Amino acid sequence: MRLRTIGRSILGLVLGLWLVTAGTAVLCPPAMAQENVKTEELSRKAKTKVAPIYPDVARRMNVSGTVRLSVVVAPNGTVRSSKVIGGHPVLVNAAMDAMKQWKFEPAPTESSGIVEFKFQPQD
């Protein structure tokens, strides 16, 4: 019974952080985003890269780190899907939102690969 209570508390905390992050990411100035973005194993070149907006809650908490996304790019160059491989939960939404806006060169088939977004608080 006690484990259920702890599990519900953790779930509530994670959902709360997610809601706070989703709400504040839009309000943060773009100057807080770091443009250190690394693409691995993705054979197609990005035509348009959008830097993530560093979440205000992450800045207040002094959270930094790398978010790794597994990305599938459609033949027309749009991001078909992205899945989180790793990274701090407070930073994940900002990376996912930025990734959705990337555009790649067209190709005959879809491509997949790993994209890393590095976040560091700036003064």
N, C-alpha and C positions, 0 to 999 in steps of 0.2 A: 504494500500500500504506500509506503514511504517513497519507493522508487518512482511510482506514478506521479506523486506530487513534485518530486525533483524534476522529472522529465517534463511535466507541464510548465514548470517554472522556467526551465531552459528554453523550451519552445516559445513561451511568451516573450522572453528576453530577445531571442533571435528575431522573432516577428516584429517586435518593437523597434529594434535596430534597423531592420529592413525598411519599415515605414518611415522612420526618421530620415534615413539615407535617401529614400526615394523622394521625400518631400524637400529636402535641402539641396540635393544635387543640382536642381534647376536654378536655385537662387544664388549659387556660388559664382563669383566672378571667374571668367576663363583664365585669368592670370594665375590661378591656383593650380592649374593642371600642368603636369610635367609632360613634355613632349618626347620623352625617352621611350619610344615604342620599338619593339624588336619583333620581326616576323621570322619564324623558323618553318622549314619544311613546306612552305607554301610556294609552289613553283610560279605562280602568277604574280605580276607586279601590281601593287596598289596604285591606282590613278588618283584617288582621293583618300587621304587619311584624316580622320577627325580625332583630335586629342581628347582624352577623357577630362571631364570637369572634376577636379579634386573636391570631394564632398566636404562641406563645412564641418560636419560632425567628426570626420576623420582628422581634419586639421586641429580641431579643439582637443581631440584625444591623442594627437601627435602620432597617428597611425601611418606607417609607411609599409611598402612591400610591393610584391609583384603579383599580378593577376594573370593567370594563364588560361587562354580560351582555345578550345578546339573549334575550328571554323570550317563551314562548308560554303563554297562560293558557287553560285549558279553559272551556267554558261554565259549569260549576259553580263556578268561581272558584279551582280548584287550579292550581298551576304544572305544566303538561304537560311542558315542556322548557325548558332554558336552555343557552346556548352562549356561551363566552367570546369576546368581541370584542377585549379587550385588558386588560393589567394584569400586575403582577409575578407570576411563577409561585408564589412563596411565599404570596401572598395569595389566589390564585384559589380554592383549595379552601374556604376560610372563607366566601367570598362565595357560592359554589355551594351549600354546606350551608345557609346562611341563606336563600337564595332558595327552596329546596325547601320551606321551612316557611311561606312567605307565603301568605295567602289573600286573594282578591279578591272583589268583588261579583259575583254571578251575572249572566250576559248570555245573549242568544239564540245567539250565535256565539262562537268563540274569538277572542282578541285577541293581538296581539303588540306588542312595544316594547322599549325599552332601559332598563335599570336600572343605575345607577352606585353603587358602594360605595366610600367614601373611608376609607382607613386612615391613621392617624397614631399613632406611638408615644406613650404617655402615661407620665409618671413615676410 
